[in-house]
C-alpha cells in the first residue's frame, strides 16, 4: 500500500484520489480552503442557492466512468441529471434570437435556418462535420492518453479547414475568428462560435481552429444540469472519496513538495509540518516555488502556461416573482461589439459590451418557494491584477452592465431584484489560490502546441499533475480525465497509455 498525498480538493484531484484509493493506496488530500470542490462552488442566501462555478455538465461519460470504476452506485444513483432542452437561447446584437435544441444536429440546423435564414443551418452543419473529423483525429491523444513524448504531433491543427481564395492565394482558416469569417459567413454564426470559445476563456482571434471541438462536444453529447446545482456533483465525488477511505485535511496549505533521494517524498504544510508520502499528486496550478530546484513540470517539456488567463465575473440575483413556464435554462446575450470585447478581456481591461450567460434553472432547490427565482449572470473577464476587481466602483459598474444586458433574457429583471451578490476573479483567487482568479481553458491541438498543458507525468519521479492546469486542461470533463490519467500512471507505471 503506497501513501499518496494529493494537493487540492478540486474535482480532477478528487477523481484521482478516488481511483487511487480503490487501487489499494492510502490517500490523503490536503486542501487550503475549508471545503472541497475547487471552482465548483455554491453560494446560499435566505433560501436562494447559486452555482459560483460551472453551471452545466458536458460529456457526462467522464463522470459516469468515475463512479462505475470506484463503487457500486452509479452517477445517476448519486445525483439527478437532467438534459437541458433547449440547450440554449442566443440573442444577437441585431435583435435576432434562436433557441438551439439539445443534442440534435438536425434540430439545430432547422432552428438556425428559421431564425437566420436559409443556408445558415447547412453552413453550421458543415462546420460541425469538420469539427467531428477533428474530434476523431485528436480525441485519444488529446483527452484519453497521457501527453505523449512526441506531443509535437499535437502542434498540427486537426481541423480540416476549407480552402479559401483570399488575396490572390489559397488560404485555410487557422483560428476561430477565421472560421467564423470565412466558413460560416454570417456575423451571427460567427458570434455563436466566438461565444463558445470565449466561455472557455479562449480568444477567438488567436485560438486555433481546433477549438471547433468545443461546440461539437456540447452539441453532440448534450448539456446536462445536476438537480440542486453543480455543487451536488462535487459533493457526490467527495462522498465517493470518503467511502473509499480517502482522508481530507482542510485548511492545510501546502507550501512545498518534499524531495528525497531524487523523488517526491511528501509535502510540507504552512507552519513547517511535513507529511511523508510515497507519491504526490498536484491538483492546483503549478508554480516554481513549490518544488525544490525550480520547475519540473512535464517530462514532455510543455511549460506551465505563462501570461494572463481570463477569469469569471458572476452576479447572483435573488428575484421576487415566479419563473415563467416557458423560460429557457440558459440564454447567451452576445456582445454588440465582439471585437472590442475580445480586445478588452485579453488586453487586461473591462469590456464595455460583455457577452453575458444567463442561467435560470427550473429547480425548486435553488429558491425558497415558487414565488421567487434564482438567476446567475456570468461573463468572461480579464483576471485580477490587470483589472482591480476589489475596487467597489469597478465591481458595481460591471455588475450593473451585466444586469442591464441580461434584461433582454429575463422580463422585468431589474425591478424584481431582492438581493445581489457579486463574485469576481479577486474572490476566486482568494478562495482557490489560482493566480489572478484565472480559470484554466481546455487543451487544444494546433498552434504549435501553445494550447497544450503540462503532462501528468513530471521530471521528478513520484510527482504527478492532475486538474485543470494539467493535461488535458480545464472544464469538468477535461479535469476529470486528468484524474483518470494520473491514476493510470501511478497504478500501471509510466508506460500507461490510457484505457482502451
N, C-alpha and C positions, 0 to 999 in steps of 0.2 A: 504493500500500500504506500503510494507516494503522497507526500504532503505538498499541496498546491495552494499558493497564495494568489488570489485574484484581486486586482486593484480596480475598484469601481463596481457599482451595482447597477449599471445600465443594462438594457435588455440583451445586448450582444454578449456582455461579460457574464450575465446570469445564464444565458444559453450555454456558454462554455462550461460554467460551473456545474450545471445540472448534468450535462453529458459526462463530464469528468467524474462526478460523484457516482453515477451509475456504473462507470467502468471500474469502481472499486477504490478510488482515491479519496483521501481526506482533504476536503476543500474548505478553505476559509476565505470569505470575501471581506475586504476592507473598503469601507465607503466613507468618504469625508463628510457627507451630509447626514441628516438624521433619518433618511429613508432610502428606499430602493427606487429604481426606475429611470434614473438619469433624466433625460429630456422628456420622458413620458410622465408628465406631472399632472396634478389636479389642484384646482382652487375651489373652495367652497365658501359660500356667503349666504347666510339666512335661508337655507333650503335650496339655493341655486348651486349647480355643480358645473364646472368648466374643465375641459382639457387645456393644459398650457403648452402641450407639445403636439405631436401628430394627431390629427382628428379622424383619419381614416386608415384602413389597412389595405394594402395591395399585395398581391402574391401571397395569400394566406397559407399556401402549401408549405412555406418555410416554417411557420409556427406549428402547423399540424404535424409535421415531421418531428419537431422537437418533442411534442407531447407523446407521440407514438413511441419514440425511442427512449423516453425517460420514465414511463409509468403506464398503468393500465387505463387511466382515464384519458379520453381523447380531448383535444382542444375544445370541441363543442360541448363536452361534459363539464368543462371548467368555466367557460364563458358563453354568452349567447351572441352569435354572429348573425348580422342581418345584411343582406345586399342593399345597397343604396340605389334606388331607381326613381327618377333618372340619376345617373352618375353625377351630373352637374348641369347647372344652367349658366350660360355665358352671356353677359351683357357687354356689347361692344360700344366703342366711342360714338359710332354713328347712330346709335339707338337700336340697332339690330339685336335680337335676342334669340337664343337657340338652346333647347334642352336636349342633352345627349343621353340616350338610354344606356343602361349598364350592360357591358359585355355583349354588345350586339353590333357587329360590324355593319350589317345591312341596315339596322335601325339608325345608326349614326349617319350613314350616307343619306338615308331618306330625310332625316331631320335637317341635315346641312343643306340639301337641295331645296327643301321647303323654306328655310329661313334665309339662305344666302343666294339662292338662285341655282338654276340647272347647271350641272357640271361641278359644283362645289363638292358634292359627295364623292364623285368619281375621282377628283384630284386628291381628296383626303384618303380615300381607299387605296389609291395607287401609292401614296406615301406610306401608308401602313403596311402594304405588301412589301415595299422595300425595307421598311423597319423590321418586318418579320425575317427577311433574309439576314439582316444584320444580327438579329437575335440568334438565329440558328448558327451563324458563324462564330459568335463570340460568347454565347451563353456559358458553355462549360469552362473555358479558361478564365472568363471574367467573373463568374459567380460561383461556380461549383467546385473549383480546384484552388489549392493554394497557388499563389503567384509563382509562375514558372521561372526557372533560372534564365530562360531565354524570353523573358517578358517583353523584349523589344518587338516581338511579333504583334503585340497588342498596340504598338505605336501606329500601326496601319489602321485606318478607319474602315470598319466592316460595312458601312452603309453604302449601298450601290447607287450613288447619286446619278441622276440623269445627265447626259451630256448636253451642254447648252452652248449656243453660239453667242459669245459675248466679246465685244470689242475686236471683231475680226478674227477671233480664235476660239477654239473649243475649250470650255471650262466645265467643272463639276462643282456642285455645292460642297464646301468644306466645313461650314458652320451651320448652326441652327438658323441664324438670320438669313443666310443664303438659301437654305431650303425654302424658307417662307417666301422670299422674294422671287426665286427662280422657278421652283417646282409647284408651290401652292398658288402663286399668282393671284392672291386675294388678300388684302390687308387684314381682313377679319380672320381668315385661316392662319395667316402669319402670326397674328396676335394670339390665337389659340395655342399654336405651337410654342411661341415665346413664353406664354403663361406657364406651360408645363416646365420649361427649363428654369424660369425664374422661381417657381415654387420650390425647386430643389436647390436654390442658391447658385444657379449657373447663369452666366452672362450669355445671352443668345448671340451676341456679336462675336464671341470667341469660343464658345462651347462647340466641340466637334459635332459633325453631323450624326455621329453615333448616339447622341442624346435622343435620337428618334426612338430608342429603346424605351424611354420613359413613358410617353403616351401609348406606345404599343403594349407595354406590360399592363398599364391601367385599363385600357380598352379591351384587352384580351382576357385578363384574369379577373377583372372586375374591381369594384370599390366596395369595401365592407366596413360596417360600423360595429363596434362592440357595445352592447347594451350596458348602460351605466357609465359609458365613457371609455376612452382608450386606456385610462389608468387601470381598468379592470384586467386588461391583458397583462400589464406589468405585474399586477397582484397575482395573477394566475401563475406566471413564470416564477415569481418569488416563492409562492407556496409550493410549487413543484420542486424548487431547490431545497426548501426546508424539509419536504417529505423525503428527499434523497439524502438528508442529513448534512446538507451544506450549512456551515456556520457563518453567520453575518456579524460583523463588528461595525456598528455605525458610529459616526463621529470620530473616525480613525483616518486621519490624513497621512498618506504615505509620502515621505519626503525623499526616499532613496531606495533603489533596488540594491540589495547587498550582493556583492560578488565575492566568491571564494574559490580559489584554485581554478580560475578561468571560467566559472559558470555562475549562473544565478543561484543564490543560496538563501534568499529570504527578502524581507522588506523591513525598512526602518521607518518607524512612525514618528510623528511630531512628539517631541519630548525625549527622543533617543531610544525608546523601546525597540528591540529587534525581534521580529517573528521569523523563525527559521522555516525554510521550505526547500523542497527538492526542485520545484519548478515555480515560476512566477508568470502570471498572465496579466498583461496591462490592458485594461479596458477603458482607458481615458486617453485624451490627446497626448502623444509623446512630447517630451521636452528634454533638452540636452542635460539639464542638471539632475535628472532622475537616475542616471546610470553613471557610475564612476568611469572616468576616461572619455566622456563625451558620447556622441551618438553611436548607436549600434543598430539603428533601425534597418531592418530588412537585409537579409543576406542577398537579396535581389537588387540592392543598390537603388531602390526607389526612395528618394528623400521624403522626409516629412514636408508636406506642402507649406511653402513659405507664402508670406503676403496675407492680404486681408481676405477673409472668408465672411460672407454676409451672415447676419443673424435674423431673428424674427421679432416683430413688434406685434403684440397681442392685446386686443381690447376685449374684455369680458363684460357683457352687458346683462344686467338683471332687468327684465322688462315686465311691465304690467300689461295685461291683455293676453288672450289665448293665441296660440299659433294657428294660423289659418289652415284649414283642412287640406288645401292644395299647395301648401308651402313646400319648397324644394329644400332638401337637406343641405346641399352645397351650391352656392352661387359665386361665380367669379366675375367681379366687376373690373373689366380691363381698363388699363390706363388710357387717358385721352392723348397721351404723348409717350408712347413706349420707349422711343429713343432717349428722351430726356430722363425718363425713369431709370433706364439702364445706366445712363451716364452718371446719375446721382448715386445710385446704390453701389456701383462698382468704382465710383470715384470718391467715396467717403463723405457723401453729403446726404441731406434729407430730400427725398423726392417730393416735388410739388403735386404730382398727379400719380399717386401709387395705385398699383393693381391690388385689389382687396378681395380676399376669400372670405365669404360669409357662411358660417356653419350654423344651421338651425335644426339640430336633431329632434326627431319626434320621439322623445324618450322621457317618460314620467320621472325617471330617476334624476334628471337634470334640473327639475323645477319643483317648487314647493307644492303646487297644485295646478289644475288645468286652466286657471285664470292668469297664469304667468308663463314666461318663456325665458330660456337662457340662450343667448346668442353670442357667438365668438367671431371676432374680426381678426384677420391675420394678414400681414404684409411682410415681404422680404425687404430687409433694410441693411444699410451699412452697419458694421459692428460697433460696439463700444470702443471709443478711442478716437477714430476719425470723427465720429459724432459723439457728443457728450449726452448720452441718454439719461444721465442723472439730473440734468437741468429740468426743473419743473415746467418751465415755459416751453421748452422744446418738446417734452413729452406730451403736454396738453395740446399744443398746436397740431401735432401729428395725429394724436388720438381724435381730435375734432375733425381733421381731414378724413380719417377713415370712416367715422360715423356719417359724415356728410355724403361720402361716396356710397356707403352701404345703404343709405336711404333708398336707393334705386331697387334694392332687393328686399327690403323689409318695410312694408307700408307704415307710415307714421312713426318711424323709428325714434326720432329724437324726442317726440312728445311722450313716448312710452317708457323712457329710461328711468328706472328707480335707483340704480347704483352702477357705477363704472369702476372697473379695476383694470389697471394698465400694467403690462409686463413687457419689458424691453430687453435688449441684449445685455444691459447692465445687470438685471436680475438673473439672467441666465448665467452670466459669468460668475456672479456671487454664489449661486446655488450649485452649479455643476463644476466650476473651476475651468470651464472652456474659455480660453483666452478671447477677449472681446465679445463673449457670448456667441461665438460662431457656431453654426450648425453644419456638420460635415455633409458634403454632397456625395452621391454615389460615384463609384469609379466608372470611368468611360474609356473605351478603346479609342485610338486615334490620337492626333495632335502630338505625335512622337512620345506618347506616354505621359504627357503633362497632367492628365486627369486620373492617373492611377494613384493608389495609396500604398504606403509601405506594406510589405508582405507580412504574413502572420508569423513567419519564422525569422528570427533575427540572427545577428552575428554572435550574440552572446548565448552559448549553449544553455538550455533550460529556461530561456526567456522568450515569451510569445506575445503577439499583439492581437487583440480582439476589439470589437466595437466599431463604431462608425468612422474612426480615424485610421483604420487599417483596412487592408483588402477584405472584401470588395466595396467598402465605403459606407456612406450614411444612408439613413432610411431604415425602417423597421425590418424589411425583408433582407436588405444587404447586411445590416448589423447582425441579424440572426444567423445568416450564412457564415459570418466570421467566427461565431461561436462554434459552429459545426466543424469548420476547418481547423481551428485550434485544437479542439478535442481530438480530431483525427490525427493531427501531428503528434500530440502528446501520447496518445494510446498506441498508435501504429508506427510511430517513428517519422523521421524527417523525409522518408520516401513516400509518405502518404500522398496520394494524388486525387482524393475525393471519392465519394460513394458512386457506384455505378449501378 
